[in-house]
Amino acid sequence: MNRGGGGDSSALLIIRGRFVTKNSGLGRLHAADLQRDRRARAGRQEKAICLSQVIFDEVIYPRHEHDPALVQKYAECLDEIEAKGNFISVSEDMKLLDGKHRWLGYRKAYPDEDREITAFVYPVTAPHDQLKLAAKLNSDHGYQLTSADKESTAKALYAYGCSYEEIAASLSVGKKKVSEWLSRIVKDEKEKRNQKIIEMWMACYSTDEIAETCNCSKGTVSEVCSEKFQETFLNKPAANHLTDFTPPIYNATAERERDAKKKQFARL
């Protein structure tokens, strides 16, 4: 997320729940991803392919359900759809990126024919690039993704390491909505990271080693350890008699009887 001017090299991005500068390692990876997306869209080619070549991979396709009525409608007017240049989109390895209803329409209209169709072919092969592009294509036009589809796709893209900015752009939503969808995941990841920091701190690892292992800043390590120290030691009374001390129980009468017997024995 850009927090400063457009030309500010120190502008911040949110990547996997962290603020990073554009010149940091993660920032450079983010910029490279954006450039790759632009190249993929610019490198799109219009090609004739056989229907049997198209592969539907649910891992990289953002739409989980389809509308049978819409499939039937498309099956009845495929020539008109093609005449308008509305072709399905596939990746370089023929995985379907956009046009599931049209693809199913072809299969319904030509069940016994390996029809040759025109498709837009994008030069993307990495699964996270394919999912990101598929999400963008399905969000830009046509039958829109449901809110549930967008949320599950946002979580999948986050797991691939995409930034909040990339996810928002791919799904045509605001960063606030992305934060809403990812809040539980980010919270759980933070709790797991903090637990790992504490475990390594208790095992006497250095701040540098902890920061590198947990993929966080040394400042974060110090903050988490400081909070744990205060919680464990500083906020606890030196002697908490309610929890840390069991008072001995004496029988005063028995004590006096024992003392009397001792004195009697001493006089003998």
N, C-alpha and C positions, 0 to 999 in steps of 0.2 A: 504494500500500500504506500503510495507516494505521500509523504507527510510534508514535503517542501515543494519548491518550484520544479518545473519540468526539467531544467538543466542541472539540477543539484545532484552531484555525484554521491552525496551522502544521504540521499533520500532513502526512506525506509520501506521495506516490503514485509508483509506478514507471510512467513513460510513455515508450515507445520506449527502454527501457534506461536512463533517467535518473531520478534522484530529483528531484521537483518539489513545491513546496508547493501546497496547495489554492488559495491566493490568487494563484498565478502565472498567466500567460496559458494555459499548457498545463493547469494545474489547473482553471481555469474552463471550458475547453473540455471537459475530462473530465466535470465536473459537469453541463454542459449535455447531453452525450451520455447520461448516466444518466437525466436528467429526460426526455429525448426517448424513451428506451426505455420508461420507466414510462408515459408518455402513450400510446405506441403500444399497449402491452398493455392499458391501461385503455380505449382508444378502439376496441377490437376490436368489429366488428359481425357479426352472423349474417345472411348474405344468400343469396338464391337466384341462382345464376349458371349459365350454360350450360357444359358440359364443354369446348366448343371455345374458350372464352375463356381457359382456363388456359394460361399460358406457362411452359414449363420452361426456365430459364436456368441453365446449369451454373456460370456465374461466381458466382452468389449462392446456389447450393444446395450445402450441405456434403457431401452423400452422393454419392459417385462411382459406386458399383456398386449393383445391386439383386438381390434374391433371387427368381428366377422362381417358385419353389415358393410363396413367401409371396404373390406377386401372384395366383397361381391360387387360393390359399386365400381371399384377400380378395374375389376376383371371385365366389366362391360364397356369400358371406355379407354382401354390401354393405348389405342392408336391416337386418340385425341391428346392423351397425356404426353406421349412421345413427340407429337407434333409441336407441343409447347416447349419442348426441350427439358421436360421434367424427368430426368433419368435417375435411376438409383445410383448410389455411390458405394464404391468398394475400395478396399486398400490394395496395395501392390500384390499381396498374397490372396486376393479375392475374398476377403472377409467383408461382409455387409456392414456399411457404416451408416447409411441412411436409405430409407425407402422400404421398410419392412412390409407395409401394407401393399405397396406396388409389387414387391417381390412375390408375396403370397398370391396377389392377383394374377400374376403371370402363371404361377403354378396351378392355380384354379382354372384359368382359361385354357392352358395347354398342358394338361396332365400327362399326356403320352408323347409330347414333342419336346425335344431339346432345342428350344427356340433360340435363335441368335438375337440378342438385345443390345442396345447401346447403354453404356454406363460411364459414369465419371470415375476415373481411377486415380487415387491419391497415393503419392509416394511415401507411405507410412508403413512401418513394419513392427515397431516396438508396441507391445500391448497398451502401455499407458498413453502413448501418442494416439493410438487408434481409438481408445475409449474417449480421450479428450476431444478429438476431432468429431467422433460420432455424436458426442453430447452437444457440441457446438452446432453441427448440421441439423440435428433433431430439434434444437431449440430456436434456430433462426427462422424456420418457415414450416409450413404444412401442419400436420396433426401434432399438436404440442405434447411434450412429455407431461405426465401427471406429477403432482407435487411429491408423491412417494418415489417415483422414478428418479426425480431430480435429487432427492435427499440421499437415496442409496448410491447414486452416481457420485455425488459430492463426497461421500464417505470412501468410496472406492478410489477416487482421484487423490484424496488426502492420504490414503494408505500407500499410493504410488509416490508420494512426496511432492505433490503439486501444491502451490501456494494458494492462499485464500483468493488472491487476485486472479489467478489462472482459473480456479474453480468457478468463481463468479462470472468471469468472461465466457467460459465454456457453456454455462447453463443459463446465461442471460438473466442473472439475478444480482441483487446487491450483496456486498460483503456482510452486511448485517444478517441476511438470511443464511448465508454460509456459516457464520459464527453460531447461529441458532441451531443449525443441523449438526454441527460438529462439537457443540459444547460438552456433551457427555463424554465423547471420545477423548477430547483434549483434557478434561478433568481427570479421567481415569489414567491417561498417559502421564500426567503431571504427578499424580499420587504414586504411580509405580516408579517414576524417575526419582522422586524424593526419597522413597523407601530405599532405593539402590544407593543413593548418596549417603544416607544415614548408615547403611550396612558397611559401605566402604570406609566411611569416616571412623566408625567404631573399630574397624580392622586396621586402622592407622595408615591408610593410603594418603598420599599427598593431595593437595588441592588440585594440582595440575593433572594428576592421574585420574582423579574422580571426574573432573570436568571433561577430559577426553573420552572416558568410558561412557559417561552419561550424556554426551553431546550437548553440553550446556556451558555457560560462562563460569569463570571462577567466582564471580560475584554471586551467581545463583547458588553455587556450592556453599559459600560463606554464609549466605542468608539462611539457607535450609538448616545448616549445622548450628547456627546461632539460635534459631528458633527452637531446635531440638534441645540444645543445652539449657536454654531458659526454662523450657517446659519440664525438663527432667530434674534440674538442680536448683536454679535460682528461684523458681516460684514455689518451692517446697520448703516448709519450715525445717530448721536444723533437727528438731526432735518433735515429731508429730505423735503425741501420746495416744491419739485416737487410733492410729494405725500401726505405729512402729514400736510400741512399748506395751508389754503385758505386766502390770504391777503384781509383785509377789503377794500372796495371800497368807497372812499370819493369824494364828489362833492365839489371842492374847492370854487367855486363861491357861492354855496348855503351856505357853512360854513361861508363865509365872510358876506353874507347878514344877517344870523342869529346873528352873533356877533355884527353887526351894530345895529340891532334892540334891542339887549340886552342892549347895551350902551345907546341908546336913551331912553329906558324905565327907566334905572337907573337914568337919569338926571331929570326925571319928579318928 
